[in-house]
């Protein structure tokens, strides 16, 4: 099966710090986002990639040039992640029943195997699905003073990852509905859930982290080095 990719990359990464947005931070000899893009650029099933960028982004041309792919294009992003995804969906030359995978620009360790597993398990689901991990740690809910208020049962709880995979028409409708109601979804699945749908959970890899801090970047570099990747 064929699919499209949308990558929201308009954020500034304030928690990450530094002079560069985190998606352009150096990682194993390349910008972080280049690693996030590579598995899709290498996949012949991927029909094209639409990246949503901040206005006047000066770093993108270097990433785009290094990819050497006519299927990699950009569009303006929004002030919120979901707005960037919606802009990219509208810019895609795709039909409403085409599959679209949304992937975080700051998830550089996703593997071809994870992508294949998502495609295989979500494509026969009426809604689509997302990579996720069952929670293994004990969860604590804190009170206002930073003390434990209660222990939260982790049964049935999963940590959402990306890519998340939906039909273009359904995802666009879900995000447009959220925007009209003034709701800011934290991921694409939440927007789809608000329309009454139940996406499929597909087990992803623990190494498929979202880089948020410098420590995350060091972990991602160790993962890539373990795979023999890097400059």
C-alpha positions in Angstrom: 0.0 0.0 0.0 1.0 3.6 -0.6 0.8 6.5 1.8 1.7 10.2 2.4 3.6 11.7 5.3 2.9 14.9 7.2 5.5 16.3 9.5 4.8 19.3 11.7 8.0 21.2 12.3 7.1 24.7 13.1 7.8 24.6 16.8 10.6 26.5 18.5 11.5 23.8 21.1 11.7 26.2 24.0 12.2 23.5 26.6 15.2 22.2 24.6 17.0 25.5 24.7 19.9 26.7 22.5 20.1 28.8 19.4 18.5 26.2 17.1 15.0 24.7 17.2 15.4 21.2 18.5 14.4 19.7 15.1 17.6 21.1 13.7 19.9 20.2 16.6 23.0 18.2 15.5 22.5 14.5 16.0 25.1 11.9 14.8 26.4 14.3 12.1 23.0 15.4 10.7 20.1 17.7 11.8 17.8 15.7 14.0 14.9 16.1 11.6 16.9 14.5 8.8 16.9 11.3 10.8 13.1 11.6 11.4 12.5 11.9 7.7 14.9 9.2 6.4 12.9 6.1 6.9 10.1 7.6 4.8 12.4 8.8 2.1 13.8 5.3 1.9 10.4 3.7 1.6 9.1 3.3 -2.0 5.5 3.1 -0.6 5.8 6.8 0.5 4.2 9.0 -2.2 5.4 12.3 -0.7 6.2 14.2 2.4 4.7 17.6 3.4 6.7 19.4 6.2 5.0 22.3 7.9 7.5 25.0 8.9 7.7 28.2 10.8 7.6 31.4 8.7 11.1 32.3 7.4 12.7 29.1 8.6 16.4 29.5 7.5 17.5 26.0 8.3 15.1 24.0 6.2 16.8 24.4 2.8 19.9 22.5 4.1 17.7 19.6 5.2 15.7 19.6 2.0 18.8 19.7 -0.2 20.5 16.8 1.6 17.4 14.7 1.1 17.6 14.9 -2.7 14.0 13.9 -3.0 11.4 15.6 -5.3 8.7 14.2 -3.0 9.8 16.3 0.0 8.1 19.7 0.0 7.1 22.3 2.7 4.3 24.6 3.6 3.6 27.2 6.3 2.9 25.8 9.8 0.6 27.2 12.4 0.8 28.4 16.0 -0.3 25.0 17.3 0.8 21.6 16.2 -2.6 20.6 15.0 -2.8 23.7 12.9 0.5 22.8 11.2 -0.9 19.3 10.5 -4.1 20.7 9.1 -2.1 23.1 6.8 0.0 20.2 5.6 -3.1 18.1 4.9 -4.6 20.9 2.9 -1.4 21.3 0.9 -1.1 17.5 0.1 -2.0 16.5 -3.5 -3.9 13.5 -1.9 -7.4 12.1 -2.1 -9.6 12.0 1.0 -9.4 8.3 1.2 -5.5 8.2 0.9 -3.6 7.1 4.0 -1.6 9.8 5.8 1.1 9.1 8.4 1.8 12.0 10.8 5.2 11.9 12.4 7.0 14.2 14.9 10.0 16.0 13.5 11.7 15.3 16.8 11.4 11.5 16.7 14.6 10.5 15.0 14.7 6.8 16.0 11.6 5.4 14.4 12.4 2.3 12.4 11.3 0.9 9.0 10.0 -2.1 11.0 7.7 0.1 13.1 6.4 1.8 10.1 5.7 -1.5 8.3 3.9 -2.8 11.4 1.7 0.2 11.6 0.8 0.0 8.0 0.0 -3.7 8.2 -2.1 -3.5 11.3 -3.9 -0.2 10.8 -4.7 -0.4 7.1 -7.5 -2.9 7.7 -9.0 -0.9 10.5 -11.9 1.3 9.6 -10.4 4.4 11.3 -6.6 3.8 11.3 -4.2 3.7 14.2 -1.0 4.8 16.0 2.2 3.5 17.4 2.0 3.3 21.2 3.6 1.6 24.2 1.8 0.0 27.1 2.8 1.8 30.3 5.2 -0.3 32.5 6.0 2.2 35.3 3.8 2.8 38.4 2.0 6.2 38.0 1.6 8.8 40.7 -0.8 11.7 40.6 0.6 14.8 42.5 -1.3 17.3 44.6 -0.7 21.1 44.4 2.2 20.9 46.9 4.1 18.2 44.9 3.2 15.3 47.1 1.6 12.0 46.1 -2.2 12.4 45.9 -2.9 8.9 44.6 -1.4 6.0 42.7 -3.0 5.6 39.3 -3.8 2.2 38.0 -1.8 1.6 34.8 -4.0 -1.2 33.4 -5.0 -0.3 29.9 -2.9 2.8 29.7 -0.6 3.4 26.7 1.9 6.1 25.8 1.1 7.5 22.3 4.0 7.6 19.8 4.1 8.6 16.1 3.6 7.9 13.3 -0.2 8.1 13.6 -2.1 6.9 10.5 -5.5 8.0 9.3 -7.3 8.7 6.1 -6.7 12.2 4.9 -10.4 13.1 4.8 -11.2 11.9 8.3 -8.1 13.5 9.9 -8.8 16.8 8.1 -12.4 16.7 9.3 -11.3 15.9 12.9 -8.8 18.8 13.0 -11.2 21.3 11.4 -13.8 20.3 14.0 -11.3 20.9 16.8 -10.4 24.3 15.5 -14.0 25.3 15.1 -14.7 24.4 18.7 -11.5 26.0 20.1 -10.1 22.7 21.2 -6.4 22.0 21.0 -5.7 18.3 20.6 -2.4 17.0 21.9 -2.2 14.5 19.0 -4.1 13.4 15.9 -5.6 10.4 17.6 -7.3 12.6 20.2 -8.9 14.8 17.5 -10.2 11.6 15.7 -11.5 10.2 19.0 -13.5 13.3 19.6 -15.6 12.4 16.5 -16.5 9.1 18.2 -13.9 6.9 16.6 -11.5 4.4 18.2 -8.1 4.1 16.5 -6.1 0.9 16.7 -3.1 0.8 19.1 0.0 -0.8 17.5 2.9 -1.6 19.7 5.9 0.6 18.9 9.5 0.5 20.2 10.7 2.1 23.4 13.6 3.7 21.5 11.1 5.7 19.4 11.4 8.7 21.8 10.5 12.3 21.2 13.5 14.5 21.8 12.5 17.2 24.3 15.7 17.7 26.4 19.4 17.5 25.9 19.4 14.2 27.7 16.9 12.9 25.2 19.3 13.9 22.4 22.1 12.0 24.0 19.9 8.9 24.3 18.9 9.2 20.6 22.5 9.4 19.6 23.3 6.3 21.6 20.4 4.5 19.9 21.6 5.5 16.4 25.2 4.6 17.2 24.0 1.2 18.3 22.4 0.7 14.9 25.6 1.7 13.2 24.2 5.0 12.0 25.9 8.4 12.0 28.6 10.4 10.3 
